[in-house]
Amino acid sequence: MLSPEKLARINELASKKKTIGLSMEEAKEQSALRKEYLDAFRSTMKDTIENVTVIDPEGNDVTPEKVKEAKKGKYPN
């Protein structure tokens, strides 16, 4: 995940954008920080989903095949 300083800067720029607006440099910085944040979020979400096993009420593994294939690629036997 992003550092607390970067998250604080994202919030600072968002607040400034709503009140007085951003300069071109600040807008570019905001865009880059947002991209970095989304990349980190997506990576974390992907790792979480790849480590999930879905079990139905009868105890059967009903994990989607796409997730099973991703696990095999990540953790080959």
N, C-alpha and C positions, 0 to 999 in steps of 0.2 A: 504494500500500500504506500501511498504518498506520505512524505514527512509532515508532521504537524505544521511546520513553517509554510510549506507549499499549500496545504489546505487553508491555512489562515490567509495566505495571499490570494487564493481563489475567491474566498469570501470577501476580502477587502476590495478586490477589483469589481466583484458583482455589486457590492453596495455602492461603490463610487459610480459605476455605470448608471445605476438607478437615480442617483442624485445629481451629479454634475457632468457626467459623461467621461469617456476615456480618450486619451490621446492615441495616435496611431500606434505608438510603441507599446502602450498599455494594452490595447486591443490585441496586438500580436502576442504579447505575453499571456494574456488571458486565454487566447485560442490554444497556444502551446500547452499551457497548464491543464486546460480542459481535456485535450487529447491525451496527455500523459495520465490524467486521472482515469479517463475511460479505458485506456489500455490496461491499466493496473486492475481496474474493476472487472473487466472482461476476463483477464487472466485468472483472477481469483475465482470468479464464478465458474469458469471452465474446469478448473481443478476440483472445485466442490462437486460439480455435476458428475465428473468422471469417477469420483469416489463414492457415489451413491449406489446402493443396491435396493431395488424395489421388491418387496415381498407382499403378496396378496394375503387375504385373511386365511386361506387354506395352507399357507406356508410355502407357496410356489414362488420361485424367482421369476418375476415378470419385468425385469429390467429391460428397457428398450435395446434392441440389437445395436443401434448406433452407439449407445453408451458402452455396451459390452466390447465392441470393436475398438473404441477409444481406449478402454482399459487394457486390452491385449497389446495395443501399440505402445502404451506407456509402461506396462509391466509384463514384458514377454516371459513366458514360462520356459 
